[in-house]
Amino acid sequence: MENSAYTASFARIYDEIMKSVPYKFWYDYINEIMDYYQLKAEKVLDLACGTGNMSLLYAKNSYQVTGIDRSEEMLKIAGKKAREAGADISFINADLCEFRTEEKYDLAISLFDSLNYILDIDDLKKVFSNVYQALKEDGIFIFDVNTITRLMSINEGTTFFHGKDYTCIWEDTVDEKNKLWQVRLKIYFEKTGEYHEEFHQERGYKIDSIKNTLQEAGFQHIDVYNAYTLTEASDDDDRVYFVVFKNKRPIKKKKTISKFFINLKWGIKRILLSLRDLF
Ligand SMILES: C[S@@+](CC[C@H](N)C(=O)[O-])C[C@H]1O[C@@H](n2cnc3c(N)ncnc32)[C@H](O)[C@@H]1O
C-alpha cells in the first residue's frame, strides 16, 4: 500500500488547513488528567509531533520537550516554528515503530489520532514497546485515538480547501472491511504550477485490543476516557484518550465528587469551543 503521507506539499499547508484544531484545549485537558491523578512531569516526549504544535505549547510552559515524527518535512516546519519562538525543543526524525531514545521521559503524548496511522496491531505493539522503554519507571503515556465508530461514520466525499496560493482537494473514503478511513489529497500550487498527491490511512481498533497490546508491551495500568471527560470510554464513543502507567503503583485520583465537577466543567468548555467554531 502507498505510504506517501505528509510530504513537503501537505506539510507546507498543514497548519493553515488545521487552524481550527484546538491544541490549547487538548493541552488543558491533558493537564486536567495529570491533575486528577496528582501527577507531575518535566520531560515530555511528543510522539508523531507533526509541525510541533503540542511540542511548542509544552515548551512555552517550561517543559523539556522532544518531538518525534517520521515526516522530515513536518519536522522542518516544527523546527522553524521552535526557532522563531525561541523554544529549545529537540526533534527526532524517526518512525514510531523503530525509535529508541537515550533520555527517559516523565510523560509521552501522542495526539490528533496519530496512532491511528499505525495500520497493523503488531506495529502498534512495537510503538508501545518503544514508548515503554522511553519512559521513566513512573512514566505516563497519554494518547488519543479515533474509534472504529468514528472512522466508519466519516462521510465519503470531496472537500475543497482554497488557500492564498493553493487548492487542496480532499477525498474521503471508508474501507469498512479493514476499518480504514482513507484520504487522498490533491494539492495544486497555483503560482508555481506544482501538483502533488498524497494518500493517508487511519485504522480503527477496539479499545480492548489496544489495551491488550499495551499490556503485552509491559504497561501495567490503563484507564480509557471518552474525550474531554473522565467518564470511562466505550467503543461507541468517537474519540477516546488512553491514560497509561508504565508501572503499577498506588494510583492517586481525586475524589469522585471532583470527577463530577471536572466533567461538568469540560462539558461547558466543549460547548464554548463548538460555539467558537460557529463564529
Ligand atoms: C494527524 S498528524 C498529527 C500531528 C501532530 N500530532 C498534531 O497534533 O498536529 C499525524 C502525524 O503522524 C506522523 N506519523 C504517522 N505515522 C508515523 C510513524 N509511523 N512514525 C512517526 N510519525 C508518524 C505523521 O508524519 C504526521 O506528522
The ligand as an SDF file (V2000), in Angstrom:
LIG
                    3D

 27 29  0  0  0  0  0  0  0  0999 V2000
   -2.6090   13.9870   12.0750 C   0  0  0  0  0  0  0  0  0  0  0  0
   -0.8810   14.3450   12.1090 S   0  0  0  0  0  0  0  0  0  0  0  0
   -0.7530   14.8910   13.7820 C   0  0  0  0  0  0  0  0  0  0  0  0
    0.4820   15.6970   14.0430 C   0  0  0  0  0  0  0  0  0  0  0  0
    0.5370   16.3210   15.4300 C   0  0  0  0  0  0  0  0  0  0  0  0
    0.4810   15.3030   16.4780 N   0  0  0  0  0  0  0  0  0  0  0  0
   -0.5630   17.3300   15.6080 C   0  0  0  0  0  0  0  0  0  0  0  0
   -1.3230   17.1810   16.5790 O   0  0  0  0  0  0  0  0  0  0  0  0
   -0.6750   18.2660   14.8100 O   0  0  0  0  0  0  0  0  0  0  0  0
   -0.1430   12.7410   12.1480 C   0  0  0  0  0  0  0  0  0  0  0  0
    1.3740   12.7590   12.2350 C   0  0  0  0  0  0  0  0  0  0  0  0
    1.7860   11.4160   12.4960 O   0  0  0  0  0  0  0  0  0  0  0  0
    3.0110   11.2100   11.8190 C   0  0  0  0  0  0  0  0  0  0  0  0
    3.1790    9.7580   11.7070 N   0  0  0  0  0  0  0  0  0  0  0  0
    2.3180    8.8930   11.1460 C   0  0  0  0  0  0  0  0  0  0  0  0
    2.8110    7.6430   11.2360 N   0  0  0  0  0  0  0  0  0  0  0  0
    4.0250    7.7380   11.8460 C   0  0  0  0  0  0  0  0  0  0  0  0
    5.0060    6.7910   12.2320 C   0  0  0  0  0  0  0  0  0  0  0  0
    4.8610    5.5010   11.9780 N   0  0  0  0  0  0  0  0  0  0  0  0
    6.1110    7.2370   12.8490 N   0  0  0  0  0  0  0  0  0  0  0  0
    6.2690    8.5690   13.1160 C   0  0  0  0  0  0  0  0  0  0  0  0
    5.3660    9.5120   12.7820 N   0  0  0  0  0  0  0  0  0  0  0  0
    4.2450    9.0960   12.1540 C   0  0  0  0  0  0  0  0  0  0  0  0
    2.8410   11.9430   10.5160 C   0  0  0  0  0  0  0  0  0  0  0  0
    4.0690   12.1820    9.8760 O   0  0  0  0  0  0  0  0  0  0  0  0
    2.1130   13.2060   10.9860 C   0  0  0  0  0  0  0  0  0  0  0  0
    3.0100   14.2250   11.3000 O   0  0  0  0  0  0  0  0  0  0  0  0
  1  2  1  0
  2  3  1  0
  2 10  1  0
  3  4  1  0
  4  5  1  0
  5  6  1  0
  5  7  1  0
  7  8  2  0
  7  9  1  0
 10 11  1  0
 11 12  1  0
 11 26  1  0
 12 13  1  0
 13 14  1  0
 13 24  1  0
 14 15  1  0
 14 23  1  0
 15 16  2  0
 16 17  1  0
 17 18  1  0
 17 23  2  0
 18 19  1  0
 18 20  2  0
 20 21  1  0
 21 22  2  0
 22 23  1  0
 24 25  1  0
 24 26  1  0
 26 27  1  0
M  CHG  2   2   1   9  -1
M  END
$$$$
